[in-house]
Amino acid sequence: MKLQNMLWVAIVLIIPGTAWAYGDISSSNLIACTAKFSRFTPPNNTEVAPKSEFSFFASTPTNPTSIRVTIKEQLVPITVTAKHDGLQVTGKIPASVKGTYAKINLAGKGPNQCEATGGWLVKVK
């Protein structure tokens, strides 16, 4: 076999394998997550009392039933209300959380099942 023919065979065998090694280019990992959290109340690092109410907004594409809030690893009951500019989410800091800093942890999913996370810190009296 001529050297030129052997090079063509090598190219035909190597290039497709290299392209497949990087995965499908249309993978959903390349799509940005449209679920976002914003407008946190009370503001970050504010001192609050136990059982204080908190709220935040989730972007419109966020699946309302996917939103989860935890504080000190406790699942917090929330109310989700649709507004013209997104979803308003409200809840209360558990009575058992006091005399400490507590992060209000947020999680939710967008329309393509992407995961969005966020949160902010408060000081509980």
C-alpha angles and dihedrals in degrees: 000000000000120000091241092056092048090053091053091050090050092050092049091051099042105043099057091047091052092050092050091050090071096055132233111330091213091061116145088235088080094057113093116237111248095196107102137166125217147145097059117196126225093034122249115288094012119147112239139172123250111271090027116153120247131186142183140170127248119201117258095254091059113110103241094211092054096059113113128180124194131180119189088349092304118126107235122212110240140187118221118202124184113232130180091259101037142304121317112212122195134180143147131252108248116257090234091064108084141132093025146078112267130192116217100218119203131195133172143147133244128218093277090049091256114155121241122191135181144136147157141231129252132177111231115209 
